[in-house]
């Protein structure tokens, strides 16, 4: 066969097998089977193009699409229509008579409803012999399962020497006719799922806009094994679009409300298949979806709830498993095929909510347990925990939940968390057992990330209060929930906890620090006095910064007052407190909140452990930027200083990465969340530092589209977005991000750092240096020193690149004023500053090694570029700067690399690595193709000529074997294309 490029994607293996199967002379019958949506029709169309290119006459036959419906059991009517549509193309003598003979027999069969007769066989043989008299004919039959008896027509075509390729749906009801076809076939080929990368390339192509990575991730998670089904993935994308879940934001197609589940389309074949099995099967599917899986022990009580016979329910589950709708795990647990199927099925099963169904099961299991025992206690406890407050429990059962929770804490913390929460809602809120259980629950929530379980204890507190010794834990629960959800509590009593100043720690409240406002109106405050209330940079989890010197309340207006130099004088230093005393920016307020209920030995502070307050103070000091207090508390709680952990704590505090701060303070017990405000912001920070800016910007957009309020984390993410957009040459977008970010005192250093970078990327190095020189002393005097050395170091690199020797010397003097004895970041900045100002390559190399060890690749990129200005051999420095700039897509920095390259008179840097590895420029081109950019747009983004981009693509096609831009991007998604290590 002639080699012809097929339009179908990801089916090279199937097309090769079909070429081989169809190559022999004579008639052949090939049957292609696969599930609905797998792409049978697309593959058949590709076969048609291949056969036509080889000179065969192609006669397509689409079954189940005509007006005949069930009145055409042998597909005679469809065959007659197909031949008539191509009558002029066939141009065979005697064709009219042969076709009329079949048409007359078709009409007779339609009237008589008779069976297959020798006359029909003879007429079909005559028709196909006439059609294939001069040239080879290929009969391509789509959806052969749509008629009752497809075999006679297809076998007649094969007898006449025709090539016959038919498709049928895997899992369709197989009557005798379809079974006969599969038996008669020369070969049956099963079409498997597409590779994930190919399926996702189809999604990107169908999106019609640059697709955000969050959509890809959500589809991958929701569809699971169905991701390789093109009909499913494209149908789900279309359903998201029709429901309004896909929104365009900053030029990207993004997923709104990413925490909500992605559901299959209501008409998906799996759902249709379940409906065809009857009402019991539909109700079972809905129940399994609502219950998030079903243990067989719960089947009898579930049948009682559904008012169905247990035997029928068992048979229904078997049919659903056989149909591929449900799956059975090795432990016998029944689950939906994928989360998206469960989401749709649960939405259809509106007679009950998941909690109500769990409650009904729990009641029946409890009754059976009381009568005769024999109920698996784990299954029972799971349903009780998920059944909410409506399940009636006696004291013995509550004690059993607590006992089981304690036993499961180490091996099954997720279950233990649910069981403790279920027991807590049954305990008197003012009793001692409630306080102890709340402490255990808080510890487990921190370990498992199940912060939503804290909503109910907070609601009960608002309704019934709590014991005095539990107030701190209730406040901690409120703070943890607000931090991770970004949503203020609904209950006034809980809001007041977040608003209240903590005794002896100053007036700053968590709500002001995190939400930039008080949550509950205070009738005692006159609106005119609100702006005079001292707030400063509050404590990260509402805790005080050690309680000693340097931890006083902050100065300035209440909330996130202006503290950056762009509006003139810096608000900071000292200011009068309402009480007439003086306060300095950087103090926090609070008691044992933040992580106060968790001690270093893994026990709860409420159980009498010592160390909870130390952790609380450490969190507060780190997040409010009080370097001295941070180090003091770290030492007092047994930590070594200097140490890498303390340096990482300062770095996390600089960018307000509360998840990383909590992980470093609490230790292995803290689980960095994957979702929510802190989870998304942590991805922003890590993606930025790792030079994975596509991932980082996706997380920024996720934060913007989440239902959370404008929290400190969202504003910090905007400031990092300023730097990424500016480095990529997207100056308008960078300016918009900067405008959207609030001028919070806590973020003053980070904001100034972003402004300095933006000015430099726009080519105004002098303005960048002036901003840093103006801000540095003011920030230092205001006590906002965390990250100040990194800000000044950035400005000094810019001064060196701009030949501003005087500015560089002034910035070095500022850096030397900062404490360096125990601060690795400050030592790094001082080494780099001295190396750059004094043109000492060895000193600069030592500094860049520290930056590399810290894992700050963007700072390493800038430093290498600056050192290349004077290094005896600039080539290795330029190579590394070029590689990192290309990896980030930092077009503005790539231009600076080219400028320094021309200035030093050395060859342009090229990526190094194995011959088959991708250069970083090539990798960036592939990423931009995946984002939907044209060659011209890619050239503008990377500041290359369009011809250069085309040359890169030509080389990539030759090296990788890919034949299109989409295939190239798809291959990159799953790592099939090698990367050059940087």
Secondary structure, 3 states (H helix, E strand, C coil): CCCCCCCCCCCHHHHHHHHHHHCCCCCEEEEEEECCCCCHHHHHHHHHHHHHHCCCEEEEEECCCCCCHHHCCCCHHHHHHHHHHCHHHHCCCCHHHHHHHHHHHHHHHHHHCCCCCHHHHHHHHHHHHHHCCCCCEEEEEECHHHCCCCHHHHHHHHHCCCEEEEEEECCCCCCHHHHHHHHHCCEEEECCCCCHHHHHHHHHHHHCCCECHHHHHHHHHHHHHHHHCHHHHHHHHHHHHHCCCEEEECCEEEECCCCCCCCCCCCCHHHHHHHHCCHHHHHHHHHHHHHCCECHHHHHHHHHHHCCCHHHHHHHHHHHHHCCCEEECCCCCEEECCHHHHHHHHHHCCCCCHHHHHHHHHHHHHHHHHHHCCCCHHHHHHHHHHCHHHCCCCHHHHHHHHHHHHHHCCCCHHHHHHHHHHHHCCCCCCCHHHHHHHHHHHHHHHHHCCHHHHHHHHHHHHHHCCCHHHHHHHHHHHHHHHHHHCCCCCCHHHHHHHHCCCCCCCCCCHHHHHHCCCCCCCCCCCHHHHHHCCCCCCCCCCCCCCCCCCCCCCCCCCCCCCCCHHHCCCCCCEEECCCCCEEECCCCCCCCCCCCCECCCCCEHHHCCCCHHHHHHHHHHHHHCCHHHHHHHHHHCCCCCCCHHHHHHHHHHHCCCHHHHHHHHHHHHCCCCCCHHHHHHHHHHHHHHCCCHHHHHHHHHHHHHCCCCCCHHHHHHHHHHHHHHHHCCCHHHHHHHHHHCCCCHHHHHHHHHHHHHHHHHCCCHHHHHHHHHHHHHHHHHCCCCCCHHHHHHHHHHHHHHCCCHHHHHHHHHHHHCCCCCCCHHHHHHHHHHHHHHCCCHHHHHHHHHHHHHHCCHHHHHHHHHHHCCCCCCCHHHHHHHHHHHHHHCCHHHHHHHHHHHHHHCCCCCCCCCCCCEECHHHHHHHHHHHCCCCHHHHHHHHCCCHHHHHHHHHHHHHHHCCCCHHHHHHHHHCCCCEECCC
